[in-house]
Amino acid sequence: MHRRRRTALSVSTALLVAAPFLAACGNAAHPGAAAVVGGDRIEVSALQSQVKDVRKAQQTSPQSAQLIGATGQLGRAKLYDLIVDRVVERAADDAGAGATRKEIQAARASAAQQSGGAEQLAATYLQQRGIAPDQIDDAIRRDVLVGKLAAAIGAGNNPEGQQKVNAAFVSASKALHIDVNPRYGAWDDKKMQLGDYKAPWITQVTKEEAAPPPQPAA
């Protein structure tokens, strides 16, 4: 179980490829929205707030210049996270799976212990996944939900199981009718990809290049 959680963090060691930051603006259909997922808007202002939190955390890091320079696509990365949060939530709901606050707190405490403390855990999430300290609970909740989803549909921790969970994600993604502001690219249901951006902790396991989900939390 511990090995699985370490894997969930270690597979994200590659940082985002540097690229110009995409300025946000609304499109004609959904002015002021970065994306619309399942009929719910992800406001540009909410996305910008997430980016600001990460940048603030990066600026206080000893590796500040390196982290900022390596996360040029941060706006798209955070929008990707916000979309995937909703896809995972929908897939888990469809499978009758959920995560309680107690489970999230327990998962975070376990991750902190394995990382060498809360500060090291925060540094790991910031460096490897571009996640600010106040965003960690959401990331852990998503990982816990992935694990609960996998258990609910009988998917093991192997390539076949990952493909089974990914199929649940693709189904949920299609059902949500994800519409992304063109300034951030277009969402690909099959690849779980935003334009040409795909999170570095997502790997490919099929010849069709369909990406599996994040490694289930223990």
Salt bridges, closest charged atoms under 4 A:
GLU43 OE2 - ARG41 NE 2.74
ASP81 OD2 - LYS78 NZ 3.51
ASP81 OD1 - ARG142 NH1 3.71
ASP85 OD1 - ARG142 NH1 3.09
GLU89 OE1 - ARG141 NH1 2.52
ASP94 OD1 - ARG90 NE 3.19
GLU103 OE2 - LYS148 NZ 3.10
ASP137 OD2 - ARG101 NH2 2.99
ASP137 OD1 - ARG108 NH1 2.73
ASP143 OD2 - ARG129 NH1 3.33
ASP179 OD2 - HIS30 NE2 2.91
ASP196 OD1 - ARG76 NH1 2.89
GLU209 OE1 - LYS191 NZ 3.82
